[in-house]
Amino acid sequence: MEAPVGKHAVSALEGLPAPDRRIALESLPEAARRVLAADWPSWAHPGQAPPDDEWRVWVMLAGRGFGKTRAGAEWVSAFARAHPEAAIALVGATPDEARAVMVEGRSGLLALARAEERGAMRWEPSRRRLTFASGAVAFLYSAANPESLRGPEHHLAWCDELAKWRRGQAAWDNLRLGLRLGERPRALVTTTPRVVPVLKRILALDGTVLTGGGTRANPHLPEDFIHAVEAAHGGTRFGRQELEGALLEDVEGALWPREMMERCKVQVGTVAGNCPRVMVGVDPPASESGTCGIVVCGMDRDGIAYVLADCSAGGLSPEGWARKVAQAAEAWGAHRVVAERNNGGEMVASVLRGADAGLPVILVHAADGKAARAEPVAVLFEAGKAKFAGAFPALEDELAGFTPAGWRGAGASPDRADAMIWAMTELAVKPRREPRIRVL
């Protein structure tokens, strides 16, 4: 049997269910398995391959199980094969982690060595030195001891789990000063994201490129594992960071800090059907290429307001997004739609009337700034009088950008957040008019 190698063989294997894939691999002759395993460019999924552009620092920001270690070890191994004179720095959070993950781990440098290289490689744990078959040498360092990086010179550096480095800035600074051998010294940073100053500074450097992805991007992980971790952590801040590889940063002075939003989340099942008042907030887009914010909010019998659904959509005509509003209102049994008049609110009203939805449409004018509208709603969440019935990552990212001075988030406009604020304002901020008895 001829050994199947290259992208076609890998694609065929990836198309099989995990148990069948394992059987197919085990049925191959040993020589074929070795050839296939060594063909890393065919196995690498997007985010694991070195960028083609000119760069000095490559940051692979990814979720657990994405394959960061494998990609780092393959990159270092390929460099060592091509440059027998190379001096390489391997930097981990601690000496034990650098050794256990980068060198001796299942996806470490020793495990990924080719069969013909293993006899010629020499690993000296006491000296923290790995000599490759080509003659290139890698030295292990601990970021906990930045002074150990003061002085040594290197052609290449692999920095693992940088977001965990306790003395990260000092270790990085000393490493970069010694990264000066060869024509193009470079560094790879493989890490699960955390908002730490050293990582933010590296990402802001000229010559830094960013790749990565989430846990699910790795097609070789068992589906049972993915389902289990997503069921346990999906939608939470921890899950978005550790599984999706998202770098979640709070804007200074945020009205909705991410920690507060996490505290305000409840299970959808505890809320659905228990809100006698339901409102759909709409923030129409300025153009057809923009996003129409469509957020459903409800209030329960105890006066607690909830975000029930984010039905926002982009790339639609006015009639298209207005129909989405009508569908959301029908699906959630909404009593009213509140839409911003500034950018097409009349269109929402006319389309709803044309659809015979029979829903009252409240048109509001954005006279005040975004912060002035947002603050009273943020106070509701802070006081526990407003909550999220589930996880709404895109909406939460927009809310995290609101400050007392205005919106400071990424993107052109917080359409989802504005829609939620309109609905919450009508539900819980504006005083309700109750029927009163006049005494004559």
C-alpha positions, -999 to +999 in steps of 0.1 A: +000+000+000+014+034-010+016+059+018-010+086+014+007+120+020-002+156+014-033+176+017-056+151-002-048+124+023-053+146+053-086+159+039-098+124+033-090+115+069-105+146+084-137+138+065-142+106+086-158+105+120-132+104+148-134+066+155-131+058+118-103+082+114-084+065+142-090+031+126-078+043+092-046+058+106-039+026+126-044+005+095-016+023+076+018+007+076+043+022+101+063+038+073+032+055+059+022+068+093+056+083+098+056+100+064+021+114+070+029+126+106+060+143+093+041+162+067+032+190+091+022+216+064-006+193+053-019+188+089-017+224+101-051+241+103-056+279+098-038+299+125-010+274+130+010+282+099+037+309+100+026+341+084+040+349+049+044+387+055+074+405+069+072+402+107+093+402+138+069+387+164+043+361+157+016+359+183-006+328+183-036+337+205-058+306+208-081+285+229-072+254+248-066+224+225-061+246+194-026+231+188-004+260+200+023+237+214+024+215+183+027+246+160+054+261+181+075+229+183+071+223+145+082+259+138+113+256+160+121+221+146+119+233+110+142+263+118+167+240+136+169+217+106+175+246+082+200+264+105+226+241+121+243+271+137+211+283+154+209+293+191+172+291+201+155+304+233+126+284+248+109+305+274+082+291+297+064+305+327+085+283+350+114+259+344+091+229+350+065+241+325+091+248+299+106+213+303+073+194+306+055+212+277+080+225+252+105+197+253+092+166+269+055+170+263+033+150+240+035+178+214+070+189+224+102+190+205+114+155+215+081+138+206+079+155+172+115+146+161+116+125+130+127+089+134+161+095+118+167+125+141+160+109+174+193+091+179+213+122+171+193+145+195+207+152+229+185+164+258+204+175+289+178+184+316+204+194+342+218+220+318+185+229+303+199+223+268+185+205+238+209+198+209+191+190+176+203+164+151+215+193+128+237+208+156+214+237+164+210+242+202+179+253+222+182+267+257+154+266+283+146+297+303+121+306+330+102+339+328+102+338+366+139+346+364+142+374+339+179+379+348+188+345+332+178+361+298+202+390+303+232+384+281+226+353+260+221+359+222+197+340+200+185+336+165+150+326+174+127+325+205+096+305+213+077+320+243+049+297+257+019+309+277+032+344+280+000+356+296+010+335+327+044+350+331+046+367+365+075+389+356+065+391+320+077+425+309+112+421+324+116+387+309+104+399+275+126+429+275+157+409+283+148+383+257+143+409+229+176+426+237+194+393+231+174+384+200+200+397+176+217+368+158+213+362+121+197+383+094+161+380+107+158+372+144+122+364+153+100+353+182+068+332+184+044+337+213+019+309+219-006+317+246-042+315+258-054+351+260-054+371+292-054+409+294-019+415+308+002+446+300+031+427+284+008+410+259-010+442+250+024+459+244+036+431+222+004+432+201+008+469+196+044+466+183+053+473+147+061+440+131+038+419+152+013+396+134-016+378+151-030+343+143-050+319+163-085+305+168-108+286+191-107+250+205-132+239+178-108+249+151-087+218+158-104+190+138-084+163+156-100+168+190-127+143+201-162+156+197-171+144+232-144+167+247-156+197+227-193+191+236-184+187+273-163+219+276-187+240+256-216+227+278-197+237+309-181+270+298-198+281+266-208+318+266-190+326+298-161+350+300-139+320+309-152+301+279-147+329+255-111+333+267-101+297+272-121+281+244-126+308+218-092+324+223-108+359+226-088+387+243-115+403+265-105+437+277-123+461+299-122+497+288-112+519+318-142+531+336-166+508+317-203+511+327-206+474+321-174+457+334-172+422+321-170+408+356-204+425+364-219+411+332-209+376+343-226+381+376-258+392+358-263+360+338-290+335+345-302+304+328-326+310+299-351+284+311-356+302+344-369+333+325-386+322+293-423+325+295-422+344+329-421+379+315-456+395+311-440+426+295-418+421+265-402+449+243-382+447+211-355+475+209-344+485+174-314+506+163-317+509+125-285+510+104-274+541+086-268+520+054-276+485+040-241+474+048-245+482+085-260+461+113-295+466+126-296+462+163-326+441+173-327+431+210-356+415+229-360+424+265-387+415+291-397+422+326-409+396+351-435+399+378-409+409+403-398+439+383-365+424+371-357+432+334-339+406+312-322+405+279-340+376+262-326+375+227-302+393+203-317+390+168-295+417+152-287+413+115-266+430+089-266+435+052-303+438+049-326+463+031-349+484+053-377+461+045-355+431+053-345+442+088-380+455+095-393+420+088-367+406+112-381+430+138-416+417+131-404+381+134-387+387+167-418+404+181-440+375+171-415+348+183-413+364+218-448+377+221-436+413+223-461+440+234-442+469+218-414+478+195-392+508+204-371+521+175-348+551+170-365+576+148-332+591+136-323+563+111-355+549+096-377+543+126-407+552+105-398+523+081-401+499+111-436+513+119-448+512+083-436+476+076-451+464+109-484+480+099-482+464+065-475+430+080-507+434+101-487+427+132-509+450+152-480+460+175-476+495+189-444+511+177-427+537+199-404+560+180-377+577+201-353+604+192-316+602+203-314+637+216-289+628+244-255+613+240-249+575+242-234+577+277-264+597+290-288+570+277-266+541+288-259+551+324-294+546+339-296+512+323-261+502+335-273+512+370-301+486+367-275+458+360-253+469+388-282+469+412-294+434+401-325+448+386-315+438+351-299+406+339-290+385+309-310+354+302-280+335+287-249+346+270-247+373+243-211+377+233-215+403+205-238+424+227-215+421+257-185+432+237-203+464+227-216+471+262-180+467+275-171+498+255-195+522+272-180+547+297-194+578+313-175+598+287-191+580+258-186+548+238-150+537+235-154+502+220-142+488+187-162+491+155-182+519+140-213+518+162-227+498+191-259+489+173-269+459+195-261+478+227-282+508+215-311+486+207-309+470+242-307+504+259-338+516+241-358+485+251-345+486+287-353+523+290-389+518+280-392+487+303-375+498+334-362+533+334-392+554+322-419+557+348-449+535+340-482+553+337-507+535+359-544+542+357-556+565+385-590+574+400-598+610+400-618+622+430-643+649+419 
